[in-house]
Amino acid sequence: MANENADKQKSFTFTWTLENASYCFQKKEQELKSPSFFIHWLEMTKWHLSLYPRGLEDESYVGLCLSKERDSLLKYSSSANKGEIHFEISLLAADSSVLKSSKAKHRFDCLPSFEFSDFETRKKIFVEEKSNFLPKGNLTVRCRMWSTEMNIDENEECFGRTRIGVEWRYFVWKIPNFSQLQPEKKQTFMITSAANDKQLVSVSVFLTEKLSYEELIRCEFANRNSSAKFTVIRLVLLDADGNVTERVQDEFWFDDRCKQFQLSLPKRILMANRSLYLPGDVLTLRCESAIATGIDMEKIEKFYLGRCGDRQSISSDVFCSEDKEHSSLSTPVLQENFKFLYSEGFLSDVVLKTKTAKFPVHKSILAARSSVFNAMFLGDMKEKDSDCVDIEDISDDTLNRMLLYLYTAVVKDLQWESALDLYKAADKYQIPTLKDNCSSFLQCNLTPSNACEILLLSDLHQDGDLKTCVQNFILKRDRDIFNSGDWSHVMENNSVLAAQTMHLKFK
């Protein structure tokens, strides 16, 4: 009966997808944090999940932790600080069925974190049942939170995503004149980044000095870039027919500058079987590597708040891997390439000019992403044949953020004021996905002190979804907000909007 009541209890649910989870580079006791999320019924307190891929106490286990963040910008009341929170953390399969789950209850005012140090074994997740726990290489963690001491009006759901950047490489390496190789003289192959062509890792092959009367083939992997954190490497020796004759596999961190290992077949045996191993005096190796380069992306994708928009998602679709419009731009390589075009002004054909700065850009890209720029550059407007366009209605920072979004479909490091300004710019230049993204941020960060401002903003820009959401938010906190100076300002400046909102309380 208790479990049934818990399932029916209104709650907050956070679902976190970790892409490329097999390439977590954290060591024992090191955490990988989820994107932070806010919980409305806990007075906008800020939380996150932590994954310990190699355990907190035992490296053979995966640990999970739920934490409330100590953010000095938030004001916690006693009700948010001093209640016992029930929660359940689960690992999900591709169909969202539960593979592993643990429940607990905890007073986060006493200790801000609760840990499951031995949530599940690494072997089960990453080896034995990898296809179940890591479909398409992704690990999905769900955390559901509720309280029996507080009144929760509506369910909340939030979806976050983190992607570990991985550079995959697969190449066949032919080393000529093998019989003439001198001991300790290295033959080196450089692995470069597909995103920016910078060196990542070097792979070297050389003969050792005679050890126990044998010359052995040693391989060395050296870090050439601080972004390379961790690698899984497989080196294969191929015979004349392309068959695998020996395979060496390892995974390691780049704590030291280089890592070495060796093949078991010595030079003597290879030379004695030249026709098999050294056709034309060429040694053939196949190298497969996956190099983890750190956290490539972490964002809140979608947020649902009760009846808001009739449960239409408040989504940052630019960050959603399933988003069709931006799927071609969602890969790190294309993002970096388009970002380079913008940041370097490479082959730009028009300059956007503010009062204090100039931004070299490309008409074709802006026209493809904004209907206002499309009309400006392809219609009968004066800007069509101009190589300089004055943009004096938005700040340099806002214009830079907007342009970066047009090139990469990504907007980073939003704060409240920058989100407001970017929302207005996106509406003016008719960039609906950017407007939705900013709207998502504003809705996720609604508080009693800013709700009136967003209500006026939504009405001014005729944003029905945002308006409905903020009205619902206000009605849940009507006593505090209707008695505030901000609400008096709304009634004085837009009495119709104020009346419409208050009327909803009696529907």
N, C-alpha and C positions, 0 to 999 in steps of 0.2 A: 504493500500500500504506500509506503514511504517513497519508493521509486516511482510509482505512478504519479504521486503528487508532485515530485520533483520534475518529472517530464512535462506536467501541465503548467508548472510555475513559469510565469513570464520571466524572461532572462535576457542577458546579453551574450551573443555568440561571436567569437572571433575565429575565422578560418584563415590559416596561414599556409601558403604554398611556397616551398623552398625548391627552386629549380637547380638541377645539377647537384643534387644532395650527396652523391657519391664522392664529390670532390671537396667536401668540407675540409678546410685546412687548419681548423682549430685543434690544438693538442688537449691533453687531459687538463681539466679544470678551466679551459678556455671556452667562453660562450659565444654563440652566434645569436644576435638579438633580432627579433622580428621588428617590423615597423611599429612605431608607437600608435596606440589607439585611445580614444576618449570614450567614456561611458556616461551618457546623459543622466541616468538615474542615480549615479554615484557622484552627482554634481560636477560633471566634466573632469573627473580625475583621470590621470594619464597612466596607461599601463603598457606592458609589453611581455611577450614570451621570450624565454631564452632556451636555446637548444645546446646541449653539451654533447657533440657527436662522439667524443672519446671519453665521456664520463666525467663525473665530479670526483668520485673516490676510486672507482674501478674502471680501467680502460676498456674492459670487455662489455660495458653497459653504455647505453645512451641515456643521458639525463635530460629532464625538462623542468622548467621553473616558470612560475607566474609571479610578476613583480609589479608593484605600484611605484611609479616614478615620483621622486621628490622634486617637483618642478616649482621653483620659487615664484613663478608667474601666476600659479593657480592658487585660489583661496579655498582651502578645505574647511568645511563646517564639521561640527561634531558628528552629525548623522552619517557623513561620508567616511569619517575616520574611525568610528567606534562601533561598527557593526560586524557581526560574523558573516563572512562571505562563503557561500557554498560554490564549489566549482568542479568541473569534470574536464580532464584533458584526454583527448583521444587521437590516435593515429588512424587515418582513413585510407580506404582502398579507392580505386578509380571511380567506383560507383557510389562513393560516399558512405559505404558500409564501414562499421567500426572494426578495426583489426586488433586494437589494444586500447584499453581505457582504464583510467584511475580517477577516483573521486576523493575529495577532501573538503574540509571546512577550516577556515583560518581567520583570525583577526589581524588584518594587515596594518592596524594602528600599532600593534605590538611589535611585529616584525614585518617589514614591507615586502618580503618575498616568501614563497613556499616552494620547496624543491622536491621533485621525485628523482632521487639520485640514481636509481636503478630501474628506470621506467621500462626498458626492454633491452635485450642483448644486441650488441652490434652484429653478431653473427646471424641472428635471425633476420634483422632488418636489411643488412647489406649483402648477405650471402644466401642463406637458406630460403628465405621467402622474399627475395629482392623484387621479383616481378609483381608481388602483391603490395609491398610497402612502397616501392619506388616505380610506379608506372610512368613510363617515358622519362625516367630518371628523377622524378619529382616526389618529394616527401610532403604530405599534407597533414598538418596538425590543427586540431580544433579544440578551442577552449570555450566552454559554456559556463556562465556565472549567474548566480541568482542569490536572493536573500529572503529569509523567512521573517526578517525583522523590519523590512522596509516595503512600502507600497510601490510596486512597479507597474506603471500604467500600460506600457506597451513593450513588445519585444524589440530588441535592437540586434542588427547583424552587421558585421564588418568583415571585409575580405582584404587580406594583405598578401603581398607577393615579394619574395626576395630571390634574386638570381645571382648565383656564384658565376663569375666570369670564367670561362674555360676556353683555352685555345687548343683545338685539336689539330694534330699533324700526323700525316701518314705518307711516308716516302720510301722509295727503294734507293739505296746508296751503293753505288758500284765503286770499289776502290781498286784502281789499276796497279799493275806492277807490284803485286803483293809480295812476290819472292824477293824483291829488292828493298823492302822496307827495313829501315834500321831501327834497332831498339830505342825506345823512348822518343822516337820522332813521330809526332802526332799528325794524323789526317783529320781535319776538322770540317764539320758541317754546321752552318749557322741556322737556327730556327728563328724566324722573324714573326712579328705580330701581323695578323691579317688586317687589323684595324688601322695601324699606322706605319707598318713596315719597320718598326724598331726591333732591335735584337732582343730576344727573350732568353734563349738557352743555346749553348753550343754543345754539340755532340762530337767527341773526339775518340778515335780508335788508334791504338799504338801497341807495339810489341814490348813486352817487359824484357828486362835483362834476364839471362838464363837463371831460372829458379829450379833447383833440383834437376839441372841439365835440360830444362824445357823453356822454350820461349812461348809465353802465353799471350792471348789477345785480350787486352784490357780496354774497357770503355769508360769514358769520363763524361759526365754531364756537369756543365758549369753555368751558374746563373749570370746572366748578362744584364738583368733588368730588375729593379727593386719591386716591380709589380708581380713578378713570379713568386708565388707563395709555396706552392706544393705541386708535385707532379706524379703522375702514374706513367711509367715507361715500360715498353715491351720491345726488346731487340731480338730479331729472328735471323738466323743464318740460313740462307737458301742455297740449295745445290744447283747443278747445271739445268735441271728440269723445273726449277722453281719450287721444289718441295722443301718443307721445313725440316732441317736437320738438328737444330738446337734452338731453344727459346729461353730467354732470360727476361724475367719481369720483376719490377720493384716499384715501390712508391716511397717518396721521401720529401722532407721539407728542405728548403734552401737555407738552413741555418748556417751551414758552412758554405763556402763559395762553390765547392764542387763535390760530386759524389762519384765513386768508382765501383765497378764490378767487372767480372771477367767471364769469358766463355770457357767452357771446360775442355774443348778440343784445342790442343796445342798446335803451333805452327808445323811441327814435325809431321803430325798426322794429316794435316791439310795438304802439305807438300807431297806426301806419299800417295795421296789420292787426288792429284791435280785435276784429272778429267771430271771428277765428281764435284769437288769443292771449288776449284780454281780454273774454270774454263777460260782460256785466253789470259791466264795469270790475273784474273779479276776476282776479287772477293766481293760477294753480293750480300748485303745486309738489308733487312726491312725494319724500319723504325716506326713505331706507333706511340704517340705521346699525347697526353692530356695535361695541360698546364693550367692550374688554377691561378687566376690573377687577382683575386680579391672579390669584394662585393660589387657586382656590376650594376645592380638596380635593386632598390627597395622602396616600395610605395604601397599606400592604401589604394586599392582598386575600386571597391564598391562599398556603399554604406546604405543600410536600410534602417529607417526609423519609423516603426509602427505603421500608421496609415499614410505616412508621407508619400504623396504622389500615388496613392493606392498601391503602395509597395512596388512602385517602379524604382529601379535602382538609381541611387545617387552615385553616379559612377565617374571615375577618372578613366574613361575608356582608352586614353592614350597609353595607359600602363597595363591594359588587359591583353594577355597574350592571344586571346581569341578574337580580338577586335579586328574585323575584316578590313576596315578602311585603312588602318595603320599597320597591318601585318607586314607590309614590305618595308616599313620604316622601323620596325621594332627590333631588328637585329643590331647588335652593337657595331658591326662593320659598317653598315649603311649609315647609321647614326653618326659615327665618327667621320665618315667621308663627307656627309652633308654639313656637319659641323665645321669641318675644315674649309669647305667652300665659303661658308658664312664668315668665320673668324678671320680668314686670310683674305677675303674679298677676291678670291681667285676667279678670273674671267668675269667679274661683275660688269653690269651694263647700265646701272643706275645708282645714284646715291640718294639715300633718305637723309634729310638734313633737319636737325632740331636747332634750337637757339645756341646750343653749346657743343654739339657733336655731329659727326657725319658717319653714316653707316652704308658702306658699299654693299649692294645686294644684286640679285638676279631677277629680272622682271618675270621670267617664265615660272620660277618657283613661287614667287608671291602671287602671281595670277592664278596658279593652279590651286593655291591653298586658301585664298580669300576672294570672295566675290567683289568686294570693294576694289581691291588691287586689280582684279580682272577687268573691271569696267574702266579703271584708271589707265591701264596700260594697253588694253585692246580695244577700247571704245573710242568715242570721239571727244574725249576730254583732252585738255591741254597737256597733261602729263604724258600722253602717248609717245610723243617724239622728244621728250625732254630727258636729259641725262642727270637731272637733279630735281628732287621733289621735296618741298618744304613740309615738314611734319611738326607742327608747333603746339598740338593739342594734348600731347602726352609727354611724360618725362623721359629722359635718356634711359633710365633703368627699366622702365616699363616697355619702351620700344625695343630695347635689347632682349628682354625676356620674350616678348611677342615674336620677334624675328627668329630667335633661337627655337621657339616652338614650331614656327612655320617650316624651318629647315629639318628639325630632328623629331618632331612630334613628342617632345619631352619638355616639361617645365619642372624646374628643381627649386628646392629651398624656399617654398612659399611661406611668407609670414602674413599676418592679417592685413596690413596696409598694402603690401605688394599684391596680394590676392584681390583686394578691392579695386586697385588701379588696373590690374590686368583684366579683370572681369569687364570693366567699363570699356577698355580698349578692344577686347574681343568682340563685344557687342557692336561697337562703332564700326569696326572693320569686318564685321560679319564672318567671324571664325567660330562657328557653333561648338565645335569640340573643345576648343580652349575655354570658351565661356562655360560649358558644362563642367569642365575640370575645375575651374575656379569656383563655380557654384558648389561643387562637391566639397571643396575645402571649407568654404564659408558655412555650409550646413553642418559639417563635422565639428566645427568650432563655435557653434552658437552658444551664447551664454545670456543670462538675463540682462547683462549690461550692454550687449551689442545687438540684441534681437530687434529693437526698434529701428536701428540704423539699416539693418538688412531688409526689414519690412518695407521701408521707404525706397530702398534700392531696387527691390524686386518689382515694386509697383511702377517705378520710373522706367524700368527697362522691360516691362510687360513680360516678366518671367513667371509664368504660372506655377511651375513646379517649385521654384524657390519660394514663391509667395505662400503656397499651400503649406510647405514645410515649416516656415517661420511662424505662420499663423497657428499651426498646431502646437508648436513649441511655446508660443506666448500663452495659449489657452491652458496649457498644463501648469503654467506658473503665473496665472492671471492676477493673483493677489499681490505678488511682488511687483510685477511689471506695470499693471494698471495704476498703481500708486506711486510710480516713479516719475521723476522729472522728464525722462526720455519720452514716456507716453504722453505727457502733457504737450511736449513738442510735436508729437505726431498729430494730436487732436487739433493743435493750433494751425499746423501747416497742411494737413490733409485730413479734414474731418470726415470725408466720405470713406477713406480707407480705414480710419479708426472705427467708424460705425460698422462697416462691413465685418471687420475682425471681431468686434464685440458681439455682433449679431450671431456669429457662428457658435458662440457659447450656448445659445438657446435652441440650436437646431437638433 
